[in-house]
């Protein structure tokens, strides 16, 4: 019974994906083309977003390796 429900779910999700793809392509084809400066701005924005995302991920790994993400510890036991 469970296997049948998974097939029904997969079929419904596939139909939704096909419908959404058809809608996106039809809207994309009905709109006018973007001027060259718009494409340049879009490309620059995409590169900046990629660089900032990679930089933030690199900072996350750096912070984790240096131990900056560890919870604070008290040194009261060492003083006694």
N, C-alpha and C positions, 0 to 999 in steps of 0.2 A: 504493500500500500504506500509506503513512504517513497519508494522509487517512482511510482506513478505521479505523486505530488511534485516531486522534483522535476519531472519532465514537463508537467503543466506550468510550473513556475518558470522554467527555462524558456518555454514557448511564449509565454506572456511577456517576459523580459526581452526576448528577441523581437517580438512584434513591436514593443515600445521603442526599441532601438532603431528599427527600420522606419517607424513613423517619425521619430525625432530627426533622423538623418534626412529623410525626404523633405521635411519641413525646412530644415536648415539650408539644404541645397536650393530649394525653391525660393526662399527669401534672398539668398546670396545672389542668385542669378537675376532676380528682379531689381536689384539695386544698381545704381550707376557705379562706374569704376572710380576708384580713389585717385586723386592727382599724385604726381611724383613726390611732392613734398610730404604728403600724408604717408606714403610708403616709407620714406626716409625717417620720419618721426617715429613711426611704428617700429621700424627696425632698431633705431637707437634706444627706444624704450625697452624693447625686448632684451637687448644686450645688457642694458643697465640693470634690469630686473634679474637676469641670470647671474651677473657679476655680484650683485648685492646678496642674492640667495646663497651663492657659493661661499662668499665671504662670511656670512653669518653661520653657515654650517662649519666652516673652518674654525671660526672662533669658538663654537660649541665644543669641537673636538679638542682644541688647544686648552680650553678651560677645564675640561674633564681630565685631561692628561696631567695638568699641573696641580690638580687637587683643589681647585677653587670651588668645586661643586660639593665638597664634603661638608657635612653639618659641623657647626662649631663645637669644640670640646672644651671642657673646663680643666684647668691644671690644678685645681684645689687638692686633689689626691697626691700629686707630686710634691706639693709644698710641705705636707705634714711629715 
